[in-house]
Amino acid sequence: MKYLKICVLTILILLFGYIIYDRPTTEEGDSCKVLKTVNNIEKHHFSIKDHKKIDFNKFKLIDSLTYHKLNGHEKVVGECNYYYGKFFISKNRFGLICFNKSRECDNDVYYFSLHIIDNCTNKKEFIYLTTEDHHGLLYQLSSSFSKDFSQLSTTLKQTSEWINDESKTDTLFTEIYKINLKSTNLDTLSVTKTFKIIKR
């Protein structure tokens, strides 16, 4: 009888532990509720100039659970991520824009990212909207949305890598990608690539 009580008690403890541990529906529901409370925005253009205009006190930090749900991995040490705003693409799809700060060597790196959310489920990996890197070369990304937020256009400008300081000229490469945000797989509508010689 004593062993039976111990077995029953052990089973109850294990069952209680499983109920507490295995709560994906509740946690996913909470993340979904949080995403829906993010403010709607009308901003259509994002550039590196916007990085300096951010007041971190006005934006809510993304918790670890939602971050993992959006990105599929844990946060890197020193990384901070904020809800910036959202816009609706269709009835069951919206775009979530986040502002992010991470560390690269001894420098802070800032960028806007776009997550496409279908029925509170992340559609694909996030899309960079802005980024900047001046470590030996120019690397700038800016983005614009169409008036109805159905299309995204990203523009990447970069120079040749590690040009000799004695060189008087450089090559500026420009790549423009247009993406259909309403399509099932976020199809690329067009890619335009150009280059020009610039003076240093």
C-alpha positions in Angstrom: 0.0 0.0 0.0 2.9 2.3 0.9 4.5 1.7 -2.5 1.2 2.3 -4.3 0.8 5.8 -2.6 4.4 6.6 -3.7 3.7 5.6 -7.3 0.5 7.6 -7.4 2.2 10.6 -5.9 5.1 10.3 -8.4 2.6 10.1 -11.3 0.7 13.2 -10.0 3.9 15.2 -9.7 5.0 14.2 -13.2 1.6 15.0 -14.6 1.5 18.4 -12.9 5.0 19.2 -14.1 4.0 18.3 -17.7 0.9 20.5 -17.5 3.0 23.4 -16.3 5.8 22.9 -18.8 3.7 22.0 -21.8 1.7 25.2 -22.4 2.4 26.3 -26.0 -1.1 27.2 -26.7 -1.3 29.8 -23.9 2.1 31.2 -24.7 1.4 31.4 -28.4 -1.9 33.1 -27.6 -0.2 35.6 -25.4 2.3 36.5 -28.1 -0.5 36.8 -30.6 -2.3 39.3 -28.3 0.8 41.3 -27.8 1.4 41.5 -31.6 -2.2 42.8 -32.1 -1.6 45.6 -29.6 1.3 47.1 -31.5 0.4 50.5 -32.9 -0.6 50.9 -36.5 1.7 53.1 -38.6 1.4 55.1 -41.8 5.2 55.5 -42.4 6.2 54.3 -45.9 9.9 55.2 -46.1 12.7 53.9 -43.9 16.3 55.0 -44.1 19.4 55.1 -41.9 18.6 58.7 -41.0 15.6 57.3 -39.0 18.0 55.4 -36.7 19.0 58.7 -34.9 15.3 59.7 -34.4 14.4 56.7 -32.3 13.4 57.5 -28.7 13.8 54.1 -27.0 11.5 55.2 -24.1 8.5 55.3 -26.5 8.8 51.7 -27.7 8.1 48.4 -26.0 10.8 45.8 -25.7 10.2 42.5 -27.4 10.1 39.7 -24.8 12.2 36.5 -25.2 9.3 34.3 -26.1 8.0 36.5 -28.9 11.6 37.1 -30.1 12.1 33.4 -30.4 8.8 33.0 -32.2 9.7 35.7 -34.7 13.3 34.7 -35.3 13.5 31.0 -34.5 16.5 31.5 -32.1 17.5 33.1 -28.8 18.6 36.7 -28.5 22.3 37.4 -28.8 23.9 39.0 -25.7 23.7 42.8 -25.9 20.9 42.7 -28.4 17.8 44.8 -27.9 14.6 44.6 -30.0 11.6 46.9 -30.0 8.1 46.9 -31.5 8.0 49.9 -33.9 4.6 49.4 -35.5 2.5 47.4 -37.8 0.4 47.7 -41.0 -2.3 45.5 -42.5 -1.7 43.9 -45.9 -4.9 41.8 -46.0 -7.5 40.6 -43.5 -5.3 37.8 -42.0 -1.8 39.3 -42.8 0.1 42.2 -41.4 3.6 43.5 -41.4 5.3 43.9 -38.1 8.2 46.4 -38.1 10.8 46.1 -35.3 13.7 48.4 -34.4 16.8 46.5 -33.4 20.1 47.3 -31.7 23.0 44.8 -31.7 26.8 44.9 -31.1 29.4 44.4 -33.7 32.9 44.6 -32.3 32.9 47.8 -30.3 30.1 49.5 -32.2 26.3 49.6 -31.9 24.5 48.5 -35.0 20.9 49.6 -35.7 18.4 48.4 -38.2 14.7 48.1 -39.0 13.3 44.7 -39.7 10.0 43.5 -41.3 8.2 40.3 -40.2 5.2 39.1 -42.2 2.6 37.7 -39.9 -0.2 35.4 -41.1 -2.8 34.5 -38.4 -0.2 35.3 -35.7 2.3 33.0 -37.4 5.6 34.3 -38.8 5.5 33.8 -42.6 9.2 33.8 -43.4 12.5 35.0 -42.0 12.5 38.7 -41.4 13.5 41.2 -44.2 16.0 44.0 -43.5 14.5 47.4 -44.2 17.6 49.4 -43.2 21.2 48.8 -42.3 24.5 50.7 -42.5 28.1 49.6 -42.4 31.1 51.8 -43.0 33.9 49.3 -42.1 36.1 49.9 -45.1 33.3 50.2 -47.6 29.9 51.8 -48.1 26.9 49.5 -47.4 23.5 51.2 -47.0 20.1 49.7 -47.2 16.8 51.7 -47.4 13.2 50.7 -48.1 9.9 52.1 -49.2 6.4 50.6 -49.2 3.7 51.3 -51.8 0.8 53.5 -50.7 -1.4 50.5 -49.8 1.6 48.5 -48.3 1.1 45.7 -50.9 4.7 46.1 -52.2 8.1 46.6 -50.7 11.1 48.2 -52.5 14.5 47.8 -51.0 17.6 49.7 -52.3 21.1 48.5 -51.4 24.0 50.8 -52.2 27.6 49.5 -51.7 31.0 50.3 -52.9 33.9 48.0 -53.8 35.6 46.3 -50.9 38.7 47.7 -49.3 39.8 50.0 -52.1 43.4 51.2 -51.8 43.6 54.6 -50.1 45.6 55.9 -53.1 42.8 55.2 -55.5 41.0 58.3 -56.7 37.8 56.5 -57.9 35.5 53.7 -56.7 32.5 51.8 -58.0 29.1 52.3 -56.5 26.8 49.3 -57.0 23.0 49.7 -56.6 20.5 46.9 -56.3 16.7 47.5 -56.1 14.4 44.6 -55.2 10.6 44.8 -55.4 8.6 42.3 -53.4 4.9 41.5 -53.5 3.8 41.4 -49.9 0.4 40.0 -50.7 1.7 36.9 -52.5 1.8 33.6 -50.7 5.6 33.2 -50.8 6.5 37.0 -50.9 7.5 36.8 -54.5 10.2 39.0 -56.0 8.6 41.2 -58.7 11.8 42.6 -60.1 15.5 43.1 -59.5 17.4 46.1 -60.9 21.2 46.2 -60.7 23.3 49.2 -61.8 26.8 50.6 -61.1 28.7 53.8 -61.7 32.2 55.1 -61.1 32.5 57.7 -58.4 35.2 59.9 -57.1 36.6 59.3 -53.7 
